[in-house]
Amino acid sequence: MGTFIVLCFISPVVVFQAFKNQDHPFFWVVLLVGIALCITAIVYGFWAIRTLLNGLLGEKKTNSS
């Protein structure tokens, strides 16, 4: 969950820096890295919520007949 929180702060900064330096040759590289970090933060966020819910409510039970 710590990775999720760190990525939530770092990824917007990377995307902002990319848009701030649009004339730089590495603009697309930095922008793609920032977008990848944003997507990773969203995935880790869903994973953290699922982990918290499983810890509070228990595992989801399935009927196997």
N, C-alpha and C positions, 0 to 999 in steps of 0.2 A: 504494500500500500504506500510505502514511502516513495517508491519509484513513480507511482501515479501522481503524487503531490509535486514531486520535483519536475516531472514532465509538464504538469499543468502550468508551472511558472516559466520553464525554459522555452517550450515550443513557441508561445506567442512572441517572445523576445527574438527568437531566431527568424521567424516570419517577418516581424517588423523590421529587423535589420536588413533582410533581403529587399524589402520594398523601399527602404531608405537608400539603398545603393543600387538602383536599377541600371546605372551605366557601367557597373563593374562587370568584368568578364565572368565572374563566378556567381552572378545573380541567380541563374537557374539552378545551379548546384545547391546554393544555400536555401533557396526557396523550396526545392524538393526535399531537402533534409528537414526543414521546418515543418512541411506538410506531413512527412513521414513520422516525425515526432508527435505531431498533433493526433494523427491516427492511432499511434501507439498509446498515447495518453488516454484516448477514448476507450480503447480495448482494455487497458489496465483498469480503467474506471469501472467498466462493466464487470470485470473479473473480481474487483474488490467488493463491489456491491453484492455479487453472488456469494462470495466468501462470507461476508457479514451476515447475509440472510440465512445461509446454511448454518452458521454458528448460532444464530439466535433462534431460528425456527426448526432446525434439524434438516437432515437430508430429505429430498423429495422421494416419497415412496411410490413405486410403480407396481401395478398388478401384473404378475406374470402367470398366466393360466396354463 
